[in-house]
Amino acid sequence: MDTEAAWSLRPEQPGDEAGIEAVLQRAFGGANAANLVRILRTQGGYDPALSFVAIEEAPAPRIIGHVLFSPIAIVHGDAPSPAMALGPLGVMPDRQRTGVGTALVEHGLACCRERGLGIVLVLGDPGYYSRFGFGPAAEARIEAPHPGWAESYQVLELLAGSLKETRGIARYPAPWDDA
Ligand SMILES: CC(C)(COP(=O)(O)OP(=O)(O)OC[C@H]1O[C@@H](n2cnc3c(N)ncnc32)[C@H](O)[C@@H]1OP(=O)(O)O)[C@@H](O)C(=O)NCCC(=O)NCCS
């Protein structure tokens, strides 16, 4: 019945943790994505200003979507280049396909661009992420951290020229290995 409920976006705030975990558990049908965010939150580099939630206000406030952007490195020889990882991204099953995921990604990418963050990488369905401008990471000379990721590993250049001098293998903090 209530398929057109109003929602808005904002950065994560203290107290959102349980709602974020609930969204990720429901969206992914398991605990891995929720666990990843919980562990990353306790580690250096996690910036709540780049963790976004979609909130539905009525009938009671409820987090219906979440996306995280967190730092990784692209390593070539001794020279790591900074980049951001998009993910996890999840939307409550009863609110999927209503524009929430698109809004979270577009808003997060705009915030990254404003902060001067020029490269974003994602593991996901190219059929979904190509709409935001993501393309195969390999074509930009960025190697996936795990061989199994290669086909679904994509990159977006947020600031012109960011990819020009960047190449190498993407390195993620250890908690990603279990996600
Ligand atoms: C994938 C997900 C985040 C998309 O969010 P959403 O709010 O449902 O998506 P939106 O309403 O913004 O966008 C809907 C569009 O995306 C497409 N879409 C949704 N999920 C898709 C998928 N897995 N692959 C390709 N396209 C997808 C829809 O067909 C629709 O296309 P259209 O605009 O041409 O009609 C959401 O479905 C979800 O949480 N899925 C489970 C968790 C997951 O797979 N997360 C992504 C991991 S990379």
The ligand as a Gaussian input file, in Angstrom:
#p B3LYP/6-31G(d) Opt

LIG

0 1
 C       21.328000      -3.183000      -6.280000
 C       20.523000      -2.222000      -5.402000
 C       21.428000      -1.498000      -4.453000
 C       19.853000      -1.216000      -6.351000
 O       19.162000      -0.267000      -5.580000
 P       17.676000       0.129000      -5.957000
 O       17.264000       1.223000      -5.065000
 O       16.851000      -1.110000      -5.956000
 O       17.872000       0.610000      -7.457000
 P       17.254000       1.892000      -8.137000
 O       15.778000       1.941000      -7.886000
 O       18.018000       3.093000      -7.828000
 O       17.545000       1.556000      -9.650000
 C       16.706000       0.662000     -10.280000
 C       17.345000       0.328000     -11.600000
 O       18.471000      -0.489000     -11.367000
 C       18.277000      -1.737000     -11.984000
 N       18.848000      -2.727000     -11.076000
 C       18.541000      -2.955000      -9.798000
 N       19.323000      -3.945000      -9.323000
 C       20.129000      -4.315000     -10.352000
 C       21.141000      -5.274000     -10.502000
 N       21.516000      -6.088000      -9.506000
 N       21.744000      -5.361000     -11.695000
 C       21.409000      -4.572000     -12.707000
 N       20.448000      -3.644000     -12.630000
 C       19.821000      -3.531000     -11.461000
 C       16.796000      -1.877000     -12.168000
 O       16.487000      -2.707000     -13.240000
 C       16.407000      -0.450000     -12.457000
 O       16.701000      -0.143000     -13.795000
 P       15.891000       0.962000     -14.604000
 O       16.158000       2.278000     -13.905000
 O       16.461000       0.912000     -15.961000
 O       14.469000       0.566000     -14.487000
 C       19.423000      -2.959000      -4.609000
 O       18.589000      -3.641000      -5.493000
 C       19.965000      -3.922000      -3.554000
 O       20.116000      -3.561000      -2.404000
 N       20.222000      -5.171000      -3.973000
 C       20.728000      -6.189000      -3.057000
 C       22.140000      -5.895000      -2.597000
 C       23.078000      -5.690000      -3.761000
 O       23.111000      -6.476000      -4.714000
 N       23.869000      -4.598000      -3.672000
 C       24.783000      -4.201000      -4.710000
 C       26.052000      -4.916000      -4.550000
 S       27.184000      -4.367000      -5.756000

